Amino acid sequence: MSETQPLLAVTKPQTLRFFFERLRDAVEDAPPRDELLYNASVLAHFAITSAASTTAFPPSPMSLQTVFDLFVLDRSQHTDPEIMEAAGSQCLLLTGFFQDQLRHRHNVEWYGDLGANFYSSAALFGRDRTRKRLMEAMAGRFKYWRRQHQRLAAELRDEPRLIHPGPGVSGTH
């Protein structure tokens, strides 16, 4: 193990905890815990998943154009609840967390509606009752969650330094 590895290594549980705590502190009101946890898990998943991953599902989206090409032009899997949830989560990430960067190039409201519809399809075709209810909630409160993701992104951008060097680590390289 290299000397810098402990400074850079992040586990899945640490990433989930980071986003859960930050999102909980950033939200406008007290959302249901299952929705808060789900949204934190979406952010955590995409934070530790490469866009080039061939094993992780879903991979991090590269752009809204990619979402369009994969999930709008190809309608062959629109009855697969996992695929529809993946499409919804990618729309949520891009139109919420990255809204400020994308709103000048894309119609994020249209993609937001698309994301809500993807979650509706995931609920419609899902088999697990608890998961169906969560997907229905995500579809119905998609705009709310987009706003919360955007708020969190703004707060994280405004914080000058999230990774604080440990003792004995210089700030210059």
C-alpha positions in Angstrom: 0.0 0.0 0.0 1.4 3.4 -1.0 1.7 6.2 1.5 -1.0 8.2 -0.3 -3.5 5.4 -0.7 -5.2 6.0 2.7 -5.8 9.6 1.7 -7.4 8.7 -1.6 -9.2 5.4 -0.9 -13.0 5.7 -0.3 -15.3 2.9 0.5 -18.8 2.5 -0.8 -20.3 2.9 2.7 -18.2 6.1 3.3 -19.4 7.5 0.0 -23.0 6.7 0.8 -22.7 8.2 4.3 -21.1 11.4 2.9 -24.0 11.9 0.4 -26.7 10.9 2.9 -25.4 13.4 5.5 -24.8 16.2 3.1 -28.2 15.7 1.3 -30.0 15.5 4.6 -28.5 18.8 5.7 -29.2 20.5 2.3 -32.9 19.5 1.8 -35.7 22.1 2.1 -37.8 20.0 4.4 -37.8 16.6 6.0 -38.4 14.1 3.2 -39.3 10.4 3.8 -36.2 8.5 4.9 -36.4 6.0 2.2 -36.4 8.7 -0.5 -33.5 10.5 1.2 -31.5 7.2 1.4 -32.4 6.4 -2.2 -31.2 9.8 -3.5 -28.0 9.5 -1.5 -27.4 6.1 -3.0 -27.9 7.5 -6.5 -25.3 10.2 -5.9 -22.9 7.8 -4.2 -23.2 5.2 -6.9 -22.4 7.7 -9.7 -19.6 9.3 -7.6 -17.7 5.9 -7.5 -18.7 4.5 -10.9 -16.8 5.3 -14.0 -18.6 6.3 -17.2 -16.4 3.8 -18.9 -17.3 0.9 -16.6 -18.3 -2.3 -18.3 -19.2 -4.1 -15.1 -21.1 -1.5 -13.0 -24.8 -0.9 -13.7 -25.7 1.7 -14.5 -22.5 3.3 -15.5 -22.2 7.0 -14.9 -23.9 8.9 -17.7 -21.6 10.9 -20.0 -24.2 13.4 -21.1 -27.9 14.0 -21.6 -27.2 13.1 -25.3 -26.1 9.7 -24.2 -29.3 9.3 -22.1 -31.3 10.3 -25.1 -29.5 7.8 -27.4 -29.7 4.9 -24.9 -33.2 5.4 -23.5 -35.3 7.4 -25.9 -34.1 6.3 -29.3 -34.0 2.7 -28.2 -37.4 1.8 -26.8 -36.7 -2.0 -26.8 -36.3 -2.2 -23.0 -38.9 0.3 -21.8 -40.8 -2.5 -19.9 -37.7 -3.5 -17.9 -38.1 -1.8 -14.5 -34.3 -1.9 -13.8 -33.5 -0.2 -17.1 -36.1 2.4 -16.5 -34.9 3.1 -13.0 -31.3 3.4 -14.4 -32.6 5.9 -17.0 -34.5 7.9 -14.3 -31.5 8.0 -12.0 -29.2 9.2 -14.8 -31.7 12.0 -15.7 -31.9 12.9 -12.0 -28.2 13.2 -11.6 -27.7 15.2 -14.8 -30.7 17.5 -14.5 -30.4 17.9 -10.7 -26.8 17.7 -9.5 -25.3 19.0 -12.8 -28.2 21.3 -13.8 -26.1 24.5 -13.6 -23.5 23.1 -16.0 -26.0 21.7 -18.5 -28.9 24.2 -18.6 -27.3 26.3 -21.2 -26.8 23.4 -23.6 -29.9 21.3 -23.0 -33.5 21.6 -22.1 -33.2 20.2 -18.6 -36.9 20.6 -17.9 -37.7 18.3 -20.8 -35.1 15.8 -19.6 -36.5 16.2 -16.1 -40.0 15.2 -17.3 -38.4 12.3 -19.1 -36.7 11.2 -15.9 -40.0 11.3 -14.0 -41.6 9.2 -16.8 -38.8 6.7 -16.6 -39.4 6.3 -12.9 -43.1 5.9 -13.6 -42.3 3.1 -16.0 -40.1 1.5 -13.4 -43.0 1.5 -11.0 -45.5 0.3 -13.5 -43.4 -2.7 -14.6 -41.8 -3.5 -11.2 -42.6 -6.6 -9.3 -41.5 -5.8 -5.8 -44.3 -3.8 -4.0 -41.9 -1.7 -1.8 -39.7 -0.8 -4.8 -42.8 0.1 -6.9 -43.9 2.5 -4.2 -40.4 4.1 -4.1 -40.3 4.4 -7.9 -43.8 6.0 -7.8 -42.6 8.5 -5.1 -39.5 9.3 -7.2 -41.7 9.9 -10.3 -44.1 12.1 -8.3 -41.4 14.1 -6.6 -38.9 14.2 -9.3 -38.8 18.0 -9.5 -38.4 18.3 -5.8 -35.5 15.9 -5.8 -33.9 17.7 -8.7 -34.0 20.9 -6.7 -32.4 19.1 -3.7 -29.6 17.7 -5.9 -29.0 21.2 -7.3 -28.9 22.7 -3.8 -26.4 20.1 -2.7 -24.2 20.6 -5.7 -24.2 24.4 -5.1 -23.3 23.8 -1.4 -20.5 21.5 -2.3 -19.1 23.9 -4.9 -19.2 26.7 -2.3 -17.3 24.8 0.2 -13.6 25.6 -0.5 -12.1 22.3 0.5 -13.9 19.0 1.2 -10.8 16.9 1.6 -8.6 18.3 4.3 -5.0 17.1 4.4 -4.0 15.1 7.4 -1.2 16.1 9.7 2.2 16.4 8.0 0.7 16.6 4.5 1.6 19.7 2.6 -1.0 21.6 0.5 1.4 21.8 -2.4 2.6 19.0 -4.6 
